[in-house]
């Protein structure tokens, strides 16, 4: 017998509303080619945040901005101020030439859910828990590194000081960038939620290929990311003999090729890539003396990840030595592969079945803010299909009807969680004691001298 939905009669996701909101927000940082450029703490990001703040207040929320720019909308459903709430959200920052869906979908779905919860409250529905929307700072890690900054600080994995001190490639700190758009806040953030929910586009083809609208994430891949600096010697490309050159770009190029070969030689459970390359001087007739590069490996298994990191370091040293240059490590960030707690996954599956949505369980290769909350509180990450699996691409797209399906699942879960007191409607979501603060990764030495 199928579980019965707990969303009240007459309260339903408004067809196409989330898609329209996503489209509206694509205007902040819109590119003529159809995508979005809204890096963290940019002017476009500030304008998007302003619009979200206006929407939250219009819907009846109290808006808070914490010290790293995380943006919260608190909805007093139960008038229990200061008590942990049910939290839902994602991020508004994008890649430099990103798409319209990534991150924004999760925030706009949360807005729709909040408005419908408030409509039910006005209609006489009682609630035991409040609801909170969040827009996390710098999920992407495109302008400031590492990624997952805002959620990492909130969950206690990173300190506010280290995150605010992070600088972009022009030397602008996150602290100054947030101040520049008016979002270096001073508000005390809400407590760790009793349950964290996040809706996201899958960014792969599994749901589309198998015909599912809903994916429930059961684990994440681990990842190691290294910021590297290759240092050689500037020289004239004409008279300088090839054997005498200390070409930093040659070293970086050899490292890139070697990292791709490493992934190609392993099973399907290993990815490697280079996503950032800064060459100096970037000019004709000059051998570059400095290249800044970000390299990463991701793996489904932590044993494979550890071995891949060792191999990556060895290949980078060898590439530097072969070009007679030095290589240094300026920063390292990592996350281990983890399973999401089974209880919340089962709960979301029950919610989905109650509203007639079959689900597919799967893992995530990409990082998402929800991963910051594993071990802190009950956490669920829900995927809806990405057309052709495109992500971090101006052409990324999710069908409006799939956005509606994902939002309907979020709404059913939110009603069960916020109503509380009904063992058949919501699981035991007693907080697990809060997040334990963990210091950032120590920098491992990496030097290769000619």
N, C-alpha and C positions, 0 to 999 in steps of 0.2 A: 504494500500500500504506500502510495507516494505521500511524503510529508506535505502538510498544508502551508500555503504562504502566510506570513504574518504581516505583510504590508496591508494596511486597511483598505477596504473597498473605496474606490474613488480616488485613491492616491496612486498615480502611475507616472512613470517616466514619460515626459512629453516628447513624442516622436520627432527626431531631428534636432532637438534643442541643443544637445551637447555638441553636435556637429556644427551648428551655427555659432556657438560660442567659440569653438576652436577656430573657425574661420575668422571670426571677429578679431581674435587675439593674433592671428597671422598678420594683421596689419601693423603690429609693433615689430619693426625690424624687417618689414617685407622687402623682398628682392624682386626686381623686374623679371627675373627668370622663374619666379613662382615659389621660391623657398623663403626661408627666414634666417636672418642673422641677428641673434639676440644674445650675445655673450653675457655672462654674469656681470652685473653691476655696470653695464653699458647704459647709454641714454635710452635705448629701446627697452632694455630690461626695466629701467626705472619707470617708464611710461606704462608698461604692462603691469607692474606692481601697483601703480597708482590706480589703474582701472580695476584691478582685483580688489584693492582696498575699498573703492567706492561700491563695488558689487556686494562685498561682504557686509558693509554697513547698511546698505539698502535692504539686505536680507535679514537684518536684525542682529548682526554679530558685533562683538567687541573685537577690535583689531589690535594685535600686539606685534611689535617688531623687536626681536632680541638683539644681542650684541654682535652677532654675525649676519644679521639681515634676514634670518628666517621670519616668515610672515605667517601669522596665525589668525584665524577667524574663529572666535569662541561663541558658540550658540548655547544659550542657557535654557536648554530644554527642561532640565530638572531643577533649576534654581539651586544647584549645589556648588556654588562658587568655590574654586580651589581644589575640588576633587578631580581625580583623573577622569578624563573624557574618552570617548571613542574618537579616534583620529583618522582622517582620510586625506590623502593629497598626493603630490608629486612635485614637479619643478617647472618653472617657466623659462629658465635659461636654455640656450640652444647652442649647437655647433655654429661655426662661422658661416657655413652654407648649409644649414640644416633644413629639416622639413617642418611641416605644420603640426604634426601629431605628437611627436616625442615629448613627453612630460606634460604638455599642455592638456592632453586628453584627461589625465588623472586629476588635474586641478579642476577642470571644468565639470567632470563627472561629480566631483565632491561638491561643487557649487549647486548642481542640480539636486543632489541628494539632500543637502542642507535646506534648500528652499522647500522641498517637499516635506521634510521633517517639521519645519516651522508651520507649514500649511496644516499638517495634521495636529500640531499642538493648538493652533488657533481653533481647530474643529473639536477640541475637547480631549484629544489623545493624551494620556498620561505617560510620562517618561521617568526612568530611574537614573539615567546617565545623560550628561551633556555631550555635545558633538563639537568636534574641532576640525577645521580645514587648515591645511598647511601647504605653503609654497617654500620648498627648501632652497637654500642658497647653494649655487655652484655644484649641482649634481653632475654636470657634464665634465668638469675639469678641463674645458677647452681653453679658457683664458687663464685661470688660476689652477695650479696643481697642488695636491691630488684632487680627484673627483670625490663626490659624496661628502663635501666639506660640512655643509650646514647640518645634515642629519648626523654626521659623525660627531660634531660638537654636542648636539642635543643629546645623543645617546651616550656620551662620555668616552668615545674612542679617541678624540682629539681635544686639545685645549683651544680656548678662544684665542689666546695670544698667538699660538703658532699659526692658526688659520688666518688671522688678520694680518700677520706679517708676510704672508705669501705674496709674491710679486708676479705680474705678468711679464711678457717679453720686452715691454717698454720700461720696466722698472717701477710700475705703479702698484702700490700695495692694495690688497683687498680692502683694508681699512679706509684708505683714501678714496678708493673707487666707490665704496658704499656711501661714504660721507658725501661724495659728489652728486649722488642721485637722491640723497636724503633718506637712506635706508640702513645707516649704522645706528641701530636702535639702542634703547636703554631699558626696555621692558623686561621684566622677569618672565621667562618662557613658562608655558604650562608644564605641569608634571608629566612624567612618562605616562603615556596613555594606558588605559586598560586593554586596548586592542588597537593595533595599527593595520589599516587596509590601504592597499594601493592598486589602482587600475592602470594598466600600461598596454600599449601595442606590443605584440610579440617580438617584432623585429627579426622574424624568421618565417619559414614557410610551413611549419608543421601543422598548425591549426588549419590553414587554408587547404593544404594538401589532403588532410584527413576529414575535412568537412565539419569542423567544430567551431562554434562561436566563442567558447569559453575554455581557457587553459588555466589550470591551477598549478602554480610553481611549487615543486617539492624539494628542490635543492638548487644551489648555485655553483658554478665553476669557480675555482680559485684563479688568482691572477697575481703576477708580479710585474711592476712597471718601474723602469729605470730612466732617470734623466742623466744623459751622458754628455761629456764635453771632450771632443777630439781636438788636440792642439798640436799644430805643426809649425811651419815657417812660411811666411808670405814670400813669394818670389815671382819673377817675370816668367810668363809661360813660353816666351820665345827663347832667350839665350840660356836659361837654366837647364842643365842636362837632366834628363829624366831620372837618372840614377841618383842625382843629388837632391831631388825634391823631397820635401816633407809635407806631403799633400794631405791635409785633414779630410778633404772631401773624398779622396780615394779610400782612406781608411773607413770612413762612414759607409761608403758604397759597398765595400767588401763585407762589412758587418751585416748590412741589410740583406745581401745575397745569401750569406751564410745562415742567417736566422730563418729565412724562407726555406732553405734547404733542410734545416733542422726540423721544422714543422712538417715538411713534405715527407720526411723519412720516418715519421712516427705514425702511430695509429690515429684514427679520426679524432681522438680525444685530446688533441693538442693544437692550439692556434698560436701563431706568432705574428707580430707586425711592428712596423715603425710608423708612427702617426704624426711626427713633428720633426722638421729639419730646418735649422737656421744656419745659413752659410755666411761666413765673413772673412774677407770682403767678398761681396757677391757682385763681381765685376769681370768683364772680359780682360784677357791678357794678364790675369793674376792667379797664382796658385793660392787657394784659400788656406789661411793658417788656423782657422777655428770653425768647428761645426758643433752645434748643439743639437742633440737628437734624443727623442724619447722612444725607447724600445720596450716591448712587453711580450710575455708569454701567458697563455691561459690554458688551463687543463681541467678535465673532469675529475681527475684523481690527484690528491695532494702528493702522492709519491711521484707521479709523473711530473707534477709541477716543480717539486724540489729538484729532480734530476734535470729538468729543462732549464731551470735557472742557472744551475752549475754549468751546463753546456753553453748557455747564452753568454755567461761571463767569460768562459774560455774562448769562445769564438770572437768576442769583442776584443779581448786582449791580443789574440792572434792577428786580427785585422789591423789593429793599431801597430803592432810590431812589424807587420809586413810592409807598411807604408812609412816606417821610421818616424812615427809620431807618438805622442802621449795620449792617454785616455783617462779621464777622471769621472767619478760618479758624484753628481751633485745632490741627488736625492733618490730614495727608493720607497715605494709604497707597495703594499701587498694585502691581499685578503685570501683566506683559506676557503676551500670549498666547504659548504655547510648544508645540512638538511634543514629545511624549514619545519617547524614543529608540526607533528601529524594532526593534533587536535584542531587547530584552525583550518587546515586543509580539509579535514573531514566536515567541519562545520560549514565551510563555503560550498562543499559539494552537496550537502543536505539542502542549503539555501537554493542552489541552482536547480536541483531536482524538484524542489517545491514549486518553482515557477516555470518548470518545463524546459530547462536548458541542460542538455547533455554536456559533460565536461571531459576534457583530456588532461591527464596529469603529465607534466613535463618539467624539464630543468631550464635554467637560464644561464646562458653564456655571458651575457652583458650584466654589468652591475646596475643596481637600482637602489634608491634610498631605503626601501623596505629591508634590505640586507643589513642595514645598520642596527635593526631592532631585534635580530635573532638573539635569543637569550635574555632580552630585556623585558619583553612583554609578548603576549600572543600576537602573531604577525601573519598576514596573508598577502600574497602577491598574485594578482589575477591578470591574465593576458586575454586580449582579443586579437583577431587576425590582422596581419599586415599584408596588404595586397602585394603579391610577388615577393614578399619578405624584405622589401626595401626599408632601410633605416639609415639615419645620418645621411640623408639624401634628399634633395629638394623635391623629388617626386614621391616621397613616402606618402602612403594613403591607407586609411582604414574606412570601411564602408559605414555610412551613418547608422544603418540598422545593426551593425556589430557594436558600434559605440553605445547604442540604446540597450542592447542585450547586456553588455558589461555593466552599464550604469544601473540597469534593473537588478542585477545581482548585488551590486553595492548597496542599493536601496533596501532590498530584502534583508541583507546582513545588518545594515545600520538599524533598521527597525527592531530586529531581534536583540541586538546588543544594547541599544539605548533604552528599550522598554524594560529589559531585565526582569527579574522576579518570576520568570516563566521557564521552568527547567526544560520544557519541550521546545521553547523558542530560541534559547541561547545557551551556549556551553558555559562551563565554569571558567570564568576569565579572571580569576584572582591573579593579580600582578605577581610576577616571579621575583620580587625583591628589588627591582630596578637594575639598571645597567651598572656594571662594574667598570670604573674608569681604567682604560688601558693606554699606556704611553705609546706614542708614535714609534714606527720602526726605526731602529738604529741604522745609521748609514754604514754599509759594509765598504771597506776600502777596495778600490779598484784602480791600480796604476800600472801602466805598461810603458816603460821607457825604452827608447831606441838604444 
